[in-house]
Amino acid sequence: MATQVRTLMILGRHQQTTARPSLIVTGPAAAGKTTALLNVGRTCHLAHTRKNPPPPGSAHTAVPVAYVLVLPGATAKTLITEFARYLGIPVAARMTQTQITEAVCHTYTQAGVQLVMIDEIHRLNPRTTTGAQTADLLKDLSERLPATFVYAGINVTDTPLFTVVRGAQLAGRATLVDCGPLSARHGKREPFREVITDIENALDLQQHKPGTLPRHTPYLHQRTAGRIGSLTRLIRHAAITAIHDGTERITKTTLDTIHLDHLAETQHRPHTRARSR
């Protein structure tokens, strides 16, 4: 995903007259879309900072990445207000949508925003008047801002964003990345085990032995069905439990006592949960 975004940013760098190529990240809930999105944003921000360190004593640093969340029932005005809020652009109640949009375009350009990440894009419905106006706003911003747009949402290909005229405009300019559940094996690699190892390396538990969690990869994959959101929630919950009870380590017994999100529990552990009841 980071490679895709970097390539699209290069492709759109000198494109001035039309919207730059964009990226849509889709997949089921808890598949890790937002996690991946934020990690790409962090990678872009750090790369820009390394190449363009702010001058000593400078009070104004560049902001290469923006992250905006589509609120439920968002209108064009509420969405552009979210864009303004991200950079702290003052918005008065009497300001029109056009005035806020002008302020956002000017400030984002001055701040050097190169990557705009828009999460929960599935909340937009271009079939409604409000949704159509909001989709038009995104199209307008993607043409006016010198930045690459990356969208993320739940099963976007099944929503009106890909079926109606305005959605087709968005889909026609975007590359699709499907964030499905992570497989246990991919060729000679074990991507799920690699993720578990990375998460374990980030733990700060006094008595936890490195390598404990990767040994339980088959069990963790079965518990979470390969969904990154469920995996991180499970391990974080277990780590907090280990701190509270003073053991400072995570065991399979600890993991098995933790209730996951309802989807994981009902779809992937029905027999185990039934026996525990």
C-alpha positions in Angstrom: 0.0 0.0 0.0 2.8 2.4 0.8 4.4 1.6 -2.5 1.2 2.2 -4.3 0.7 5.6 -2.6 4.3 6.7 -3.3 3.9 5.8 -7.0 0.6 7.7 -7.3 2.1 10.7 -5.6 4.9 10.8 -8.2 2.4 10.3 -11.1 0.3 13.2 -9.9 3.1 15.5 -8.9 3.0 17.5 -12.2 -0.6 17.0 -13.1 -2.3 20.4 -12.9 -5.5 20.4 -15.0 -7.5 17.3 -13.7 -7.8 15.2 -10.6 -4.7 13.2 -9.7 -4.9 9.4 -9.6 -6.1 8.2 -6.2 -6.4 5.0 -4.1 -9.4 3.3 -2.5 -8.7 0.9 0.4 -11.7 -1.5 0.9 -12.4 -4.6 2.9 -14.6 -6.0 5.7 -14.8 -4.4 9.2 -11.7 -4.9 11.4 -9.5 -5.9 8.5 -6.9 -3.3 9.3 -7.8 -0.6 6.8 -7.5 2.4 9.2 -4.3 0.9 10.7 -2.8 0.6 7.2 -4.0 4.1 6.3 -2.4 5.7 9.3 0.8 3.7 8.9 1.1 5.0 5.3 0.4 8.5 6.4 3.1 8.2 9.1 5.6 6.8 6.5 4.9 9.7 4.2 5.2 12.3 7.0 8.5 10.9 8.2 10.0 10.6 4.7 9.0 14.2 4.0 10.5 15.4 7.3 13.8 13.6 6.6 14.1 15.2 3.2 12.8 18.6 4.2 13.8 19.4 7.9 12.3 22.7 9.1 14.8 25.5 9.4 16.1 26.3 12.9 13.7 28.5 14.8 10.9 28.2 12.2 7.5 28.5 13.7 5.7 27.2 10.6 6.5 23.6 9.6 5.0 21.8 6.5 2.1 19.5 7.0 2.5 16.8 4.3 -0.3 14.6 5.4 -4.0 15.3 6.3 -6.5 12.8 7.8 -10.2 13.4 7.6 -13.0 11.2 8.9 -16.4 11.2 7.1 -19.0 11.6 9.8 -22.4 9.8 9.7 -24.8 11.7 7.6 -22.1 14.1 6.5 -23.1 17.0 4.2 -20.7 18.8 2.0 -20.5 21.7 4.5 -19.8 19.4 7.5 -17.2 17.5 5.5 -15.3 20.6 4.4 -15.5 21.8 8.0 -13.7 18.6 9.0 -11.0 19.5 6.5 -10.7 22.9 8.1 -10.7 21.5 11.6 -7.7 19.3 10.9 -5.4 22.3 10.2 -7.1 24.5 12.8 -8.6 26.8 10.2 -11.1 29.2 11.9 -14.7 28.6 10.7 -17.4 31.1 11.7 -21.1 30.0 11.8 -21.9 32.6 9.2 -19.4 31.3 6.6 -20.8 29.6 3.5 -19.5 26.3 2.2 -17.8 28.1 -0.7 -16.0 30.4 1.8 -14.8 27.4 3.9 -13.7 25.6 0.8 -11.6 28.6 -0.4 -10.0 28.8 3.0 -9.2 25.1 3.0 -7.7 25.0 -0.5 -5.6 28.1 0.3 -4.3 26.8 3.7 -3.7 23.2 2.5 -1.7 24.5 -0.4 0.3 26.8 1.7 0.9 24.1 4.3 2.3 21.8 1.6 -0.3 19.0 2.1 0.7 16.2 -0.3 -1.4 13.3 0.9 -5.1 13.5 1.9 -6.5 10.4 3.7 -10.3 10.2 3.9 -11.6 7.4 6.2 -15.1 5.8 6.4 -15.9 6.8 2.8 -18.6 4.1 2.7 -20.8 6.5 4.7 -21.4 8.6 1.6 -24.4 7.7 -0.6 -24.3 9.6 -3.9 -27.9 8.4 -4.5 -29.2 11.1 -2.1 -29.0 14.8 -2.7 -26.8 15.3 0.3 -24.5 12.5 -0.6 -24.2 13.7 -4.2 -23.2 17.1 -3.1 -20.6 15.7 -0.8 -19.2 13.5 -3.6 -19.0 16.6 -5.8 -17.1 18.4 -3.1 -14.5 15.6 -2.9 -14.1 15.7 -6.7 -13.7 19.5 -6.6 -11.0 19.2 -3.8 -9.1 16.5 -5.6 -8.9 18.8 -8.6 -7.9 21.9 -6.7 -5.5 20.6 -4.2 -2.0 19.6 -5.2 -2.3 16.3 -3.3 -2.9 12.6 -3.7 -6.2 11.4 -2.2 -6.5 8.0 -0.5 -10.0 6.8 0.6 -10.8 3.9 2.9 -14.2 2.3 3.7 -16.0 -1.0 4.4 -16.7 -3.0 1.3 -16.7 0.1 -0.9 -17.3 -1.9 -4.1 -20.8 -2.9 -2.7 -21.9 0.6 -2.0 -23.4 3.3 -4.3 -19.9 4.9 -4.6 -19.2 2.3 -7.3 -22.6 2.2 -9.0 -24.0 5.6 -9.6 -22.6 8.3 -11.9 -20.8 10.4 -9.3 -19.4 7.2 -7.7 -18.2 6.0 -11.1 -16.2 9.2 -11.4 -14.4 8.4 -8.2 -13.9 4.8 -9.1 -12.7 5.7 -12.5 -9.8 7.6 -11.1 -8.8 5.3 -8.2 -6.7 2.2 -7.8 -8.4 -0.4 -5.5 -6.6 -2.2 -2.7 -8.5 -5.0 -1.0 -7.7 -5.4 2.7 -9.1 -8.8 3.3 -8.2 -11.0 6.3 -4.5 -11.8 6.5 -3.6 -15.3 5.4 -1.6 -17.6 7.6 0.7 -18.5 4.7 1.6 -16.7 1.5 4.1 -18.8 -0.5 7.1 -19.3 1.8 6.1 -16.4 4.0 3.9 -16.4 7.1 2.5 -12.9 7.1 0.2 -13.4 10.1 3.1 -14.6 12.2 5.2 -11.6 11.1 2.4 -9.3 12.3 2.2 -11.1 15.7 6.0 -10.8 16.1 5.9 -7.1 15.4 3.1 -6.6 17.9 4.9 -8.7 20.6 8.1 -6.6 20.0 6.1 -3.5 20.9 4.9 -4.9 24.3 6.5 -3.6 27.5 5.7 -6.5 29.9 8.4 -7.3 32.4 8.0 -11.1 32.5 6.9 -11.8 28.9 9.2 -14.1 27.0 9.8 -13.1 23.3 8.5 -15.7 20.9 5.6 -16.7 23.1 2.9 -15.2 20.9 4.3 -16.3 17.5 4.2 -19.9 18.8 0.5 -19.5 19.1 0.0 -18.2 15.6 -2.4 -21.0 14.5 -4.6 -20.4 17.6 -4.5 -16.6 17.1 -5.4 -16.9 13.4 -8.4 -19.2 14.3 -9.6 -16.8 17.0 -9.4 -13.7 14.8 -9.9 -15.2 11.3 -6.9 -13.2 10.3 -8.5 -9.8 11.0 -5.9 -7.3 12.2 -8.4 -5.3 14.2 -9.5 -8.3 16.2 -5.8 -9.5 16.7 -4.6 -6.1 18.0 -7.6 -5.8 20.3 -7.0 -9.3 21.7 -3.4 -8.8 22.4 -3.8 -5.3 23.9 -6.6 -6.5 26.1 -4.4 -9.4 27.3 -1.5 -7.0 28.0 -3.7 -4.8 30.1 -4.9 -7.8 32.0 -1.3 -8.9 32.6 -0.4 -5.5 34.0 -3.5 -5.4 36.3 -3.0 -8.9 37.7 0.7 -8.4 38.1 1.8 -11.4 36.0 3.4 -9.1 33.4 3.2 -11.8 30.7 0.7 -13.1 28.2 -0.2 -16.8 28.0 -2.6 -18.8 25.9 -4.7 -19.2 29.0 -5.0 -15.4 29.4 -5.9 -15.1 25.7 -8.6 -17.7 25.9 -10.4 -15.8 28.8 -10.8 -12.6 26.7 -14.0 -12.0 24.8 -13.4 -10.5 21.4 -15.7 -8.4 19.3 -19.1 -9.9 18.7 -18.4 -10.7 15.0 -15.3 -12.7 15.9 -17.0 -14.5 18.8 -20.2 -15.5 16.9 -18.6 -16.4 13.5 -15.4 -18.0 14.5 -15.8 -19.5 18.0 -19.4 -20.6 18.3 -18.7 -24.0 19.8 -16.0 -22.8 22.3 -18.2 -19.9 23.6 -21.2 -22.3 23.9 -19.2 -24.7 26.0 -17.9 -21.8 28.2 -21.5 -20.7 28.9 
